[in-house]
Amino acid sequence: MNKKTHFGFTEVDAKDKSAHVGEVFTSVAGSYDVMNDAMSMGMHRLWKKILVELAGVSDHDTILDIASGTGDIAKLIAKEYPNTEIYMSDINMDMLAEGRNRAINESFSSNTHFCQLSGETIPFADNTFNLITIGFGLRNFTDKEKGLKEMKRCLKEDGRLLILEFSKPINPLFSKVYDWYSFNILPKLGAILANDSESYKYLAESIRMHPGQEALQEMVVEAGFEKCKFYNLLNGIVAIHVAYGK
């Protein structure tokens, strides 16, 4: 029997999920930055700055940014810490190409490498990275537990993992407003700005299917990290999890 998982609210064969996710991000790659700004009213930029502040980057760190997309996190680190070595990665070649073009055009490619890879099967040796970051990518994994274990394996003993992801609002009333916005406004924005309402319907559904703050914290610890704490942003709509190798 084929193992099942969720693609948004739809149950699919686990082996097919990455292909479905790939179709979504190929569709939205060209309008990804515009849609991110529209969906979050620009706040995603602040959230990524907070992630970098929490990361405790040192000047000569080797860093893997998983699900880099168009490179917001890599750009922040590369500009502030020019002596770091950053590996921008994405499973989707269209998204990775957008990130690479941006890195060249906005002059943060000199200390940056570009890798097409899956965060569930990372093609690097054990104990390679001082820091691994992933922004708004973990919820698209087919096997989150496997991905977290891979991240732990690739981190040095004193390395850090930072996960920025949509989470669960704390206030019940706020949660209802957020649900209304997600399922009524986001697809309409997708139709207007990207001519693609279905992809943004999936993105809204994928957020709802992602584990909440405490559940994700438990998953990170079970993957082998010594400790993990999280910071709620905007009433828990978004959370940053910070985990340590030891």
C-alpha atoms as an extended CHARMM CRD file, in Angstrom:
* protein
*
       246  EXT
         1         1  MET       CA              0.0000000000        0.0000000000        0.0000000000  PROA      1               0.0000000000
         2         2  ASN       CA              1.2930000000        3.4560000000       -0.8950000000  PROA      2               0.0000000000
         3         3  LYS       CA              2.0210000000        5.7130000000        2.0480000000  PROA      3               0.0000000000
         4         4  LYS       CA             -0.2760000000        8.7260000000        2.1600000000  PROA      4               0.0000000000
         5         5  THR       CA              0.3500000000       12.3420000000        3.1000000000  PROA      5               0.0000000000
         6         6  HSD       CA             -1.3480000000       15.6940000000        2.6320000000  PROA      6               0.0000000000
         7         7  PHE       CA             -0.9810000000       18.1860000000       -0.1870000000  PROA      7               0.0000000000
         8         8  GLY       CA             -2.8910000000       21.0050000000        1.4250000000  PROA      8               0.0000000000
         9         9  PHE       CA             -6.1950000000       19.4620000000        2.4740000000  PROA      9               0.0000000000
        10        10  THR       CA             -5.9780000000       16.7630000000       -0.2090000000  PROA      10              0.0000000000
        11        11  GLU       CA             -4.6500000000       13.2940000000        0.6140000000  PROA      11              0.0000000000
        12        12  VAL       CA             -2.0770000000       12.1250000000       -1.9300000000  PROA      12              0.0000000000
        13        13  ASP       CA              0.5040000000        9.3670000000       -2.2560000000  PROA      13              0.0000000000
        14        14  ALA       CA              3.6300000000       10.4440000000       -0.3650000000  PROA      14              0.0000000000
        15        15  LYS       CA              5.7790000000        9.6810000000       -3.4080000000  PROA      15              0.0000000000
        16        16  ASP       CA              3.8130000000       12.2500000000       -5.4430000000  PROA      16              0.0000000000
        17        17  LYS       CA              3.7740000000       15.1880000000       -3.0340000000  PROA      17              0.0000000000
        18        18  SER       CA              7.1080000000       16.7130000000       -4.0570000000  PROA      18              0.0000000000
        19        19  ALA       CA              5.9450000000       16.7980000000       -7.6900000000  PROA      19              0.0000000000
        20        20  HSD       CA              2.7190000000       18.5700000000       -6.7140000000  PROA      20              0.0000000000
        21        21  VAL       CA              4.6410000000       21.0850000000       -4.5990000000  PROA      21              0.0000000000
        22        22  GLY       CA              7.0810000000       21.5730000000       -7.4560000000  PROA      22              0.0000000000
        23        23  GLU       CA              4.2350000000       22.4900000000       -9.8030000000  PROA      23              0.0000000000
        24        24  VAL       CA              3.0310000000       25.1270000000       -7.3310000000  PROA      24              0.0000000000
        25        25  PHE       CA              6.3960000000       26.8290000000       -6.9980000000  PROA      25              0.0000000000
        26        26  THR       CA              7.1790000000       26.6370000000      -10.7010000000  PROA      26              0.0000000000
        27        27  SER       CA              3.8770000000       28.4150000000      -11.2480000000  PROA      27              0.0000000000
        28        28  VAL       CA              4.5070000000       31.1880000000       -8.7030000000  PROA      28              0.0000000000
        29        29  ALA       CA              8.2910000000       31.6610000000       -9.0860000000  PROA      29              0.0000000000
        30        30  GLY       CA              8.1010000000       34.7770000000      -11.2450000000  PROA      30              0.0000000000
        31        31  SER       CA              5.6410000000       36.5550000000       -8.9470000000  PROA      31              0.0000000000
        32        32  TYR       CA              6.8770000000       35.1380000000       -5.6400000000  PROA      32              0.0000000000
        33        33  ASP       CA              8.3130000000       38.3590000000       -4.1770000000  PROA      33              0.0000000000
        34        34  VAL       CA              5.2980000000       40.4590000000       -5.1610000000  PROA      34              0.0000000000
        35        35  MET       CA              2.9360000000       37.9230000000       -3.6240000000  PROA      35              0.0000000000
        36        36  ASN       CA              4.9580000000       37.6230000000       -0.4150000000  PROA      36              0.0000000000
        37        37  ASP       CA              4.7500000000       41.3750000000        0.0600000000  PROA      37              0.0000000000
        38        38  ALA       CA              1.0300000000       41.4000000000       -0.6970000000  PROA      38              0.0000000000
        39        39  MET       CA              0.1740000000       38.4120000000        1.5080000000  PROA      39              0.0000000000
        40        40  SER       CA              2.0940000000       39.6350000000        4.5600000000  PROA      40              0.0000000000
        41        41  MET       CA              1.8000000000       43.3740000000        3.9030000000  PROA      41              0.0000000000
        42        42  GLY       CA              5.6000000000       43.3920000000        3.7460000000  PROA      42              0.0000000000
        43        43  MET       CA              6.0370000000       41.9270000000        7.2240000000  PROA      43              0.0000000000
        44        44  HSD       CA              7.8580000000       38.8220000000        5.9420000000  PROA      44              0.0000000000
        45        45  ARG       CA             10.9260000000       41.0330000000        5.4930000000  PROA      45              0.0000000000
        46        46  LEU       CA             10.8830000000       41.9870000000        9.1740000000  PROA      46              0.0000000000
        47        47  TRP       CA             10.3960000000       38.3530000000       10.2210000000  PROA      47              0.0000000000
        48        48  LYS       CA             13.4580000000       37.3170000000        8.2150000000  PROA      48              0.0000000000
        49        49  LYS       CA             15.5170000000       40.1100000000        9.7810000000  PROA      49              0.0000000000
        50        50  ILE       CA             14.5100000000       38.8260000000       13.2150000000  PROA      50              0.0000000000
        51        51  LEU       CA             15.5860000000       35.3050000000       12.2000000000  PROA      51              0.0000000000
        52        52  VAL       CA             19.0360000000       36.5750000000       11.2200000000  PROA      52              0.0000000000
        53        53  GLU       CA             19.3340000000       38.5030000000       14.4890000000  PROA      53              0.0000000000
        54        54  LEU       CA             18.4690000000       35.3650000000       16.4620000000  PROA      54              0.0000000000
        55        55  ALA       CA             20.8770000000       33.2200000000       14.4250000000  PROA      55              0.0000000000
        56        56  GLY       CA             24.0350000000       34.5000000000       16.1360000000  PROA      56              0.0000000000
        57        57  VAL       CA             25.9950000000       34.4880000000       12.8810000000  PROA      57              0.0000000000
        58        58  SER       CA             29.7840000000       34.5610000000       13.2490000000  PROA      58              0.0000000000
        59        59  ASP       CA             31.9550000000       36.1440000000       10.5990000000  PROA      59              0.0000000000
        60        60  HSD       CA             33.4000000000       32.9350000000        9.1290000000  PROA      60              0.0000000000
        61        61  ASP       CA             30.4070000000       30.6060000000        9.4790000000  PROA      61              0.0000000000
        62        62  THR       CA             29.4850000000       28.1020000000        6.7860000000  PROA      62              0.0000000000
        63        63  ILE       CA             25.7350000000       28.3500000000        6.2830000000  PROA      63              0.0000000000
        64        64  LEU       CA             23.0900000000       26.2940000000        4.4840000000  PROA      64              0.0000000000
        65        65  ASP       CA             19.8470000000       28.0890000000        3.6340000000  PROA      65              0.0000000000
        66        66  ILE       CA             17.2220000000       25.4980000000        2.6960000000  PROA      66              0.0000000000
        67        67  ALA       CA             14.2140000000       26.4350000000        0.5260000000  PROA      67              0.0000000000
        68        68  SER       CA             15.9650000000       29.7110000000       -0.2530000000  PROA      68              0.0000000000
        69        69  GLY       CA             13.4390000000       30.8440000000       -2.8120000000  PROA      69              0.0000000000
        70        70  THR       CA             14.4830000000       34.2690000000       -4.0560000000  PROA      70              0.0000000000
        71        71  GLY       CA             17.1530000000       34.5840000000       -1.3980000000  PROA      71              0.0000000000
        72        72  ASP       CA             15.8580000000       37.0010000000        1.2470000000  PROA      72              0.0000000000
        73        73  ILE       CA             17.6160000000       35.2810000000        4.1500000000  PROA      73              0.0000000000
        74        74  ALA       CA             20.8430000000       34.6650000000        2.2400000000  PROA      74              0.0000000000
        75        75  LYS       CA             20.9460000000       38.3040000000        1.1490000000  PROA      75              0.0000000000
        76        76  LEU       CA             20.5920000000       39.5790000000        4.7220000000  PROA      76              0.0000000000
        77        77  ILE       CA             23.4170000000       37.3450000000        5.9360000000  PROA      77              0.0000000000
        78        78  ALA       CA             25.7100000000       37.9130000000        2.9480000000  PROA      78              0.0000000000
        79        79  LYS       CA             25.4290000000       41.6910000000        3.1680000000  PROA      79              0.0000000000
        80        80  GLU       CA             25.9890000000       41.8700000000        6.9340000000  PROA      80              0.0000000000
        81        81  TYR       CA             28.5660000000       39.0730000000        7.1870000000  PROA      81              0.0000000000
        82        82  PRO       CA             30.6000000000       39.1450000000        3.9450000000  PROA      82              0.0000000000
        83        83  ASN       CA             33.1460000000       36.5970000000        5.1970000000  PROA      83              0.0000000000
        84        84  THR       CA             30.5820000000       33.8460000000        5.6660000000  PROA      84              0.0000000000
        85        85  GLU       CA             30.1110000000       31.1050000000        3.0930000000  PROA      85              0.0000000000
        86        86  ILE       CA             26.4580000000       30.6200000000        2.1990000000  PROA      86              0.0000000000
        87        87  TYR       CA             24.8580000000       27.7650000000        0.2870000000  PROA      87              0.0000000000
        88        88  MET       CA             21.5200000000       28.8850000000       -1.1440000000  PROA      88              0.0000000000
        89        89  SER       CA             19.4410000000       25.8180000000       -1.9350000000  PROA      89              0.0000000000
        90        90  ASP       CA             16.0030000000       24.9490000000       -3.2270000000  PROA      90              0.0000000000
        91        91  ILE       CA             14.4170000000       21.7760000000       -4.5460000000  PROA      91              0.0000000000
        92        92  ASN       CA             12.7230000000       23.7800000000       -7.3020000000  PROA      92              0.0000000000
        93        93  MET       CA             15.0050000000       24.9050000000      -10.1300000000  PROA      93              0.0000000000
        94        94  ASP       CA             12.7510000000       27.8020000000      -11.1400000000  PROA      94              0.0000000000
        95        95  MET       CA             12.8560000000       29.2340000000       -7.6270000000  PROA      95              0.0000000000
        96        96  LEU       CA             16.6030000000       28.6440000000       -7.3720000000  PROA      96              0.0000000000
        97        97  ALA       CA             17.1420000000       30.4290000000      -10.6880000000  PROA      97              0.0000000000
        98        98  GLU       CA             15.1710000000       33.4240000000       -9.3880000000  PROA      98              0.0000000000
        99        99  GLY       CA             17.3870000000       33.4760000000       -6.2920000000  PROA      99              0.0000000000
       100       100  ARG       CA             20.5930000000       33.1520000000       -8.2830000000  PROA      100             0.0000000000
       101       101  ASN       CA             19.6170000000       35.9760000000      -10.6470000000  PROA      101             0.0000000000
       102       102  ARG       CA             18.7550000000       38.1720000000       -7.7170000000  PROA      102             0.0000000000
       103       103  ALA       CA             22.0490000000       37.3940000000       -5.9580000000  PROA      103             0.0000000000
       104       104  ILE       CA             23.9430000000       38.4670000000       -9.0800000000  PROA      104             0.0000000000
       105       105  ASN       CA             21.8130000000       41.5460000000       -9.7470000000  PROA      105             0.0000000000
       106       106  GLU       CA             21.8590000000       42.7230000000       -6.1250000000  PROA      106             0.0000000000
       107       107  SER       CA             25.5390000000       41.9040000000       -5.5210000000  PROA      107             0.0000000000
       108       108  PHE       CA             25.4320000000       39.2530000000       -2.8420000000  PROA      108             0.0000000000
       109       109  SER       CA             26.7290000000       36.3580000000       -4.9340000000  PROA      109             0.0000000000
       110       110  SER       CA             30.4390000000       36.6690000000       -4.1260000000  PROA      110             0.0000000000
       111       111  ASN       CA             30.2220000000       34.4840000000       -0.9990000000  PROA      111             0.0000000000
       112       112  THR       CA             27.1940000000       32.4810000000       -2.1430000000  PROA      112             0.0000000000
       113       113  HSD       CA             26.8570000000       29.0360000000       -3.7630000000  PROA      113             0.0000000000
       114       114  PHE       CA             23.7030000000       27.6980000000       -5.4080000000  PROA      114             0.0000000000
       115       115  CYS       CA             22.4940000000       24.1030000000       -4.9970000000  PROA      115             0.0000000000
       116       116  GLN       CA             19.3750000000       22.3250000000       -6.1680000000  PROA      116             0.0000000000
       117       117  LEU       CA             18.6060000000       19.8720000000       -3.3800000000  PROA      117             0.0000000000
       118       118  SER       CA             15.9140000000       18.3840000000       -1.2060000000  PROA      118             0.0000000000
       119       119  GLY       CA             16.0090000000       19.2650000000        2.4810000000  PROA      119             0.0000000000
       120       120  GLU       CA             15.0270000000       15.6540000000        3.1520000000  PROA      120             0.0000000000
       121       121  THR       CA             18.1880000000       14.2560000000        1.5060000000  PROA      121             0.0000000000
       122       122  ILE       CA             20.9720000000       16.8050000000        1.9660000000  PROA      122             0.0000000000
       123       123  PRO       CA             24.0530000000       15.9120000000       -0.1480000000  PROA      123             0.0000000000
       124       124  PHE       CA             26.6460000000       17.2050000000        2.3070000000  PROA      124             0.0000000000
       125       125  ALA       CA             28.8770000000       15.3970000000        4.7760000000  PROA      125             0.0000000000
       126       126  ASP       CA             28.1790000000       15.1720000000        8.5010000000  PROA      126             0.0000000000
       127       127  ASN       CA             29.1860000000       18.1890000000       10.6020000000  PROA      127             0.0000000000
       128       128  THR       CA             29.5190000000       20.5690000000        7.6480000000  PROA      128             0.0000000000
       129       129  PHE       CA             27.5860000000       23.6800000000        8.6840000000  PROA      129             0.0000000000
       130       130  ASN       CA             27.6900000000       26.1260000000       11.5710000000  PROA      130             0.0000000000
       131       131  LEU       CA             24.1810000000       27.3040000000       10.7790000000  PROA      131             0.0000000000
       132       132  ILE       CA             21.1740000000       26.0150000000        8.8430000000  PROA      132             0.0000000000
       133       133  THR       CA             18.2080000000       28.2710000000        8.1090000000  PROA      133             0.0000000000
       134       134  ILE       CA             14.8750000000       27.5110000000        6.4910000000  PROA      134             0.0000000000
       135       135  GLY       CA             12.2100000000       30.1430000000        5.9080000000  PROA      135             0.0000000000
       136       136  PHE       CA              8.6660000000       29.1160000000        4.9700000000  PROA      136             0.0000000000
       137       137  GLY       CA              9.8010000000       25.8080000000        3.5130000000  PROA      137             0.0000000000
       138       138  LEU       CA              9.4080000000       23.0860000000        6.1200000000  PROA      138             0.0000000000
       139       139  ARG       CA              5.6440000000       22.7930000000        5.7300000000  PROA      139             0.0000000000
       140       140  ASN       CA              6.1610000000       21.7090000000        2.1120000000  PROA      140             0.0000000000
       141       141  PHE       CA              8.3080000000       18.7080000000        3.0710000000  PROA      141             0.0000000000
       142       142  THR       CA              6.8480000000       15.2670000000        2.4990000000  PROA      142             0.0000000000
       143       143  ASP       CA              8.6700000000       13.8850000000        5.5600000000  PROA      143             0.0000000000
       144       144  LYS       CA              9.4480000000       16.6370000000        8.0550000000  PROA      144             0.0000000000
       145       145  GLU       CA             11.0090000000       14.2490000000       10.5670000000  PROA      145             0.0000000000
       146       146  LYS       CA             13.4540000000       12.9600000000        7.9740000000  PROA      146             0.0000000000
       147       147  GLY       CA             14.3430000000       16.5030000000        6.9590000000  PROA      147             0.0000000000
       148       148  LEU       CA             14.9920000000       17.5980000000       10.5380000000  PROA      148             0.0000000000
       149       149  LYS       CA             17.2560000000       14.5810000000       11.1170000000  PROA      149             0.0000000000
       150       150  GLU       CA             19.1870000000       15.4490000000        7.9560000000  PROA      150             0.0000000000
       151       151  MET       CA             19.6470000000       19.0140000000        9.1900000000  PROA      151             0.0000000000
       152       152  LYS       CA             20.9200000000       17.7100000000       12.5270000000  PROA      152             0.0000000000
       153       153  ARG       CA             23.3540000000       15.3840000000       10.7480000000  PROA      153             0.0000000000
       154       154  CYS       CA             24.8180000000       18.1770000000        8.6270000000  PROA      154             0.0000000000
       155       155  LEU       CA             25.2770000000       20.6010000000       11.5130000000  PROA      155             0.0000000000
       156       156  LYS       CA             28.4710000000       20.8130000000       13.4950000000  PROA      156             0.0000000000
       157       157  GLU       CA             28.1490000000       19.8640000000       17.1680000000  PROA      157             0.0000000000
       158       158  ASP       CA             27.7740000000       23.4780000000       18.2570000000  PROA      158             0.0000000000
       159       159  GLY       CA             25.6700000000       24.4060000000       15.2050000000  PROA      159             0.0000000000
       160       160  ARG       CA             22.2680000000       26.0930000000       15.1700000000  PROA      160             0.0000000000
       161       161  LEU       CA             19.0880000000       25.5010000000       13.2310000000  PROA      161             0.0000000000
       162       162  LEU       CA             16.5740000000       28.2970000000       12.6880000000  PROA      162             0.0000000000
       163       163  ILE       CA             13.1240000000       27.6040000000       11.2590000000  PROA      163             0.0000000000
       164       164  LEU       CA             10.8300000000       30.4640000000       10.2540000000  PROA      164             0.0000000000
       165       165  GLU       CA              7.3720000000       29.1440000000        9.4880000000  PROA      165             0.0000000000
       166       166  PHE       CA              3.6980000000       29.9700000000        9.6800000000  PROA      166             0.0000000000
       167       167  SER       CA              2.2120000000       28.6130000000       12.8920000000  PROA      167             0.0000000000
       168       168  LYS       CA             -0.9410000000       28.7760000000       15.0140000000  PROA      168             0.0000000000
       169       169  PRO       CA             -2.3900000000       32.0940000000       16.2870000000  PROA      169             0.0000000000
       170       170  ILE       CA             -2.7120000000       32.2310000000       20.0640000000  PROA      170             0.0000000000
       171       171  ASN       CA             -5.9050000000       34.2880000000       20.2810000000  PROA      171             0.0000000000
       172       172  PRO       CA             -9.0410000000       32.3560000000       19.1220000000  PROA      172             0.0000000000
       173       173  LEU       CA            -10.7800000000       35.4490000000       17.7230000000  PROA      173             0.0000000000
       174       174  PHE       CA             -7.6430000000       36.4750000000       15.8550000000  PROA      174             0.0000000000
       175       175  SER       CA             -7.4050000000       32.9170000000       14.5280000000  PROA      175             0.0000000000
       176       176  LYS       CA            -10.8980000000       33.1840000000       12.9940000000  PROA      176             0.0000000000
       177       177  VAL       CA            -10.0160000000       36.4730000000       11.2790000000  PROA      177             0.0000000000
       178       178  TYR       CA             -6.7990000000       34.9140000000       10.0190000000  PROA      178             0.0000000000
       179       179  ASP       CA             -8.6830000000       31.9020000000        8.6120000000  PROA      179             0.0000000000
       180       180  TRP       CA            -11.1190000000       34.1970000000        6.8120000000  PROA      180             0.0000000000
       181       181  TYR       CA             -8.2300000000       36.1700000000        5.3100000000  PROA      181             0.0000000000
       182       182  SER       CA             -6.3340000000       33.0340000000        4.2920000000  PROA      182             0.0000000000
       183       183  PHE       CA             -9.1900000000       31.2950000000        2.4980000000  PROA      183             0.0000000000
       184       184  ASN       CA            -11.0160000000       34.3070000000        1.0580000000  PROA      184             0.0000000000
       185       185  ILE       CA             -8.3750000000       36.9280000000        0.3480000000  PROA      185             0.0000000000
       186       186  LEU       CA             -5.1890000000       34.9610000000       -0.4590000000  PROA      186             0.0000000000
       187       187  PRO       CA             -6.6230000000       33.0650000000       -3.4570000000  PROA      187             0.0000000000
       188       188  LYS       CA             -8.0530000000       36.3270000000       -4.8180000000  PROA      188             0.0000000000
       189       189  LEU       CA             -4.6540000000       38.0060000000       -4.4520000000  PROA      189             0.0000000000
       190       190  GLY       CA             -3.1280000000       35.0490000000       -6.2630000000  PROA      190             0.0000000000
       191       191  ALA       CA             -5.6080000000       35.4200000000       -9.0980000000  PROA      191             0.0000000000
       192       192  ILE       CA             -5.0050000000       39.1690000000       -9.4130000000  PROA      192             0.0000000000
       193       193  LEU       CA             -1.2240000000       39.3470000000       -8.9640000000  PROA      193             0.0000000000
       194       194  ALA       CA             -0.0830000000       35.9540000000      -10.2320000000  PROA      194             0.0000000000
       195       195  ASN       CA             -3.0240000000       34.7340000000      -12.3240000000  PROA      195             0.0000000000
       196       196  ASP       CA             -2.9790000000       31.6550000000      -10.1110000000  PROA      196             0.0000000000
       197       197  SER       CA             -5.5760000000       31.2690000000       -7.3770000000  PROA      197             0.0000000000
       198       198  GLU       CA             -5.1320000000       27.4900000000       -6.9810000000  PROA      198             0.0000000000
       199       199  SER       CA             -1.4680000000       27.6980000000       -5.9170000000  PROA      199             0.0000000000
       200       200  TYR       CA             -2.3000000000       30.2060000000       -3.2170000000  PROA      200             0.0000000000
       201       201  LYS       CA             -5.2550000000       28.1360000000       -2.0980000000  PROA      201             0.0000000000
       202       202  TYR       CA             -2.7350000000       25.2920000000       -1.5820000000  PROA      202             0.0000000000
       203       203  LEU       CA             -0.3820000000       27.6010000000        0.3340000000  PROA      203             0.0000000000
       204       204  ALA       CA             -3.2020000000       28.5850000000        2.7050000000  PROA      204             0.0000000000
       205       205  GLU       CA             -4.1390000000       24.9250000000        3.1980000000  PROA      205             0.0000000000
       206       206  SER       CA             -0.5240000000       23.8890000000        3.7570000000  PROA      206             0.0000000000
       207       207  ILE       CA             -0.2500000000       26.4360000000        6.5730000000  PROA      207             0.0000000000
       208       208  ARG       CA             -3.2620000000       24.8910000000        8.3280000000  PROA      208             0.0000000000
       209       209  MET       CA             -1.8250000000       21.3850000000        8.0140000000  PROA      209             0.0000000000
       210       210  HSD       CA              1.5550000000       22.3550000000        9.4610000000  PROA      210             0.0000000000
       211       211  PRO       CA              2.2210000000       21.4430000000       13.1330000000  PROA      211             0.0000000000
       212       212  GLY       CA              1.7450000000       24.1740000000       15.7310000000  PROA      212             0.0000000000
       213       213  GLN       CA              4.5250000000       25.6920000000       17.7970000000  PROA      213             0.0000000000
       214       214  GLU       CA              4.7010000000       23.0960000000       20.5560000000  PROA      214             0.0000000000
       215       215  ALA       CA              4.2790000000       20.1300000000       18.2160000000  PROA      215             0.0000000000
       216       216  LEU       CA              7.0880000000       21.3570000000       15.9590000000  PROA      216             0.0000000000
       217       217  GLN       CA              9.2920000000       21.9770000000       18.9950000000  PROA      217             0.0000000000
       218       218  GLU       CA              8.7980000000       18.3260000000       20.0040000000  PROA      218             0.0000000000
       219       219  MET       CA              9.6190000000       17.1470000000       16.4820000000  PROA      219             0.0000000000
       220       220  VAL       CA             12.8660000000       19.1320000000       16.4850000000  PROA      220             0.0000000000
       221       221  VAL       CA             13.9610000000       17.6550000000       19.8160000000  PROA      221             0.0000000000
       222       222  GLU       CA             13.0100000000       14.1430000000       18.6690000000  PROA      222             0.0000000000
       223       223  ALA       CA             15.2330000000       14.6820000000       15.6170000000  PROA      223             0.0000000000
       224       224  GLY       CA             18.2250000000       14.8400000000       17.9600000000  PROA      224             0.0000000000
       225       225  PHE       CA             18.6320000000       18.4940000000       18.8400000000  PROA      225             0.0000000000
       226       226  GLU       CA             19.6000000000       19.0820000000       22.4650000000  PROA      226             0.0000000000
       227       227  LYS       CA             17.2140000000       21.9650000000       22.9510000000  PROA      227             0.0000000000
       228       228  CYS       CA             14.7280000000       24.0300000000       21.0040000000  PROA      228             0.0000000000
       229       229  LYS       CA             12.8120000000       27.1770000000       21.8330000000  PROA      229             0.0000000000
       230       230  PHE       CA             10.4200000000       29.2360000000       19.7630000000  PROA      230             0.0000000000
       231       231  TYR       CA              9.4200000000       32.8650000000       19.4490000000  PROA      231             0.0000000000
       232       232  ASN       CA              5.8870000000       33.7990000000       18.4010000000  PROA      232             0.0000000000
       233       233  LEU       CA              5.5030000000       36.7030000000       16.0150000000  PROA      233             0.0000000000
       234       234  LEU       CA              2.2290000000       38.5060000000       15.2470000000  PROA      234             0.0000000000
       235       235  ASN       CA              0.2170000000       36.5470000000       17.8180000000  PROA      235             0.0000000000
       236       236  GLY       CA              1.6870000000       33.2540000000       16.6250000000  PROA      236             0.0000000000
       237       237  ILE       CA              0.7720000000       33.5680000000       12.9440000000  PROA      237             0.0000000000
       238       238  VAL       CA              4.4910000000       33.0470000000       12.4580000000  PROA      238             0.0000000000
       239       239  ALA       CA              7.0240000000       31.4210000000       14.7830000000  PROA      239             0.0000000000
       240       240  ILE       CA             10.7900000000       31.1530000000       14.7400000000  PROA      240             0.0000000000
       241       241  HSD       CA             12.2020000000       27.9430000000       16.2240000000  PROA      241             0.0000000000
       242       242  VAL       CA             15.8220000000       28.0290000000       17.3350000000  PROA      242             0.0000000000
       243       243  ALA       CA             17.4970000000       24.6640000000       17.9450000000  PROA      243             0.0000000000
       244       244  TYR       CA             21.0130000000       23.7540000000       19.0350000000  PROA      244             0.0000000000
       245       245  GLY       CA             23.1420000000       20.7700000000       18.1830000000  PROA      245             0.0000000000
       246       246  LYS       CA             24.2170000000       20.4620000000       21.8060000000  PROA      246             0.0000000000
